[in-house]
Amino acid sequence: MIRLVEVQIAKLSDLLKGKKVAIVGVGNRLRGDDGVGSVIAEQLQSLVGEKVLIIDAETVPENYLGVLLDAKPEIVLFVDAVDFGGEVGNWTLVPLSVLADKIPSTHTVSLKLLGQILESNGIESWLLAIQPNQFGFGLAMSEPVASTAQSLVKILTRSLQVRQEPHPPDCEEVQGDE
C-alpha cells in the first residue's frame, strides 16, 4: 500500500511541476465528506497566494468555466469526493476524459463535460478523487477523509513548489528534516 501511495504522489508531482496550474475544489461542506474538495481549495488558497489559480467552486464548477478559459492554465486539477470503490480516505488521480458520462455526483454538470470543454481549448483536465465515507446532510467530515485532505494539501504544496511559510528576503533558508 505504501508503494502505491508513493507512485501516486510521484505521478501527481510530475503532472504539476513547472506547469501553469488551476486547482478547482468541488463539494458541499454541509454534506460530510462531500466538502473535501472545497476544504482543500480553501487551505491551498492561503498557502499559494497568486502563484496558482485556486477556486473553491463548491457545487457549481461549471460557473467557473469562463474564469478557467480566461486564465489559460496548462492543467486544471479538480478535487472532489468520488465513490470509486476504494477504501475511505484513499485517493486517485485520473484524466477527466476517462470518467463515465454520469459518475455518482452531487453536482449538476458532469466533470467529464467540463473536461471536454477545457481540453477542446488545449487545457489538460484531471480529477483528484477522494473516496468518501458519508454524504449525509449536516454530518461532519469523516476522520479518514479529513486526514487525507491534510496530506493532500501538503503534497500539492510541495508539488507546486510553493513554500508553506514565507521567509523574509534577507534571511537564509535553513534546510531541515520533514
Summary of the structure (lengths in Angstrom):
residues: 178
radius of gyration: 16.0
end to end distance: 21.1
largest distance: 52.8
contacts: 546
relative contact order: 0.21
helix: 41%
strand: 17%
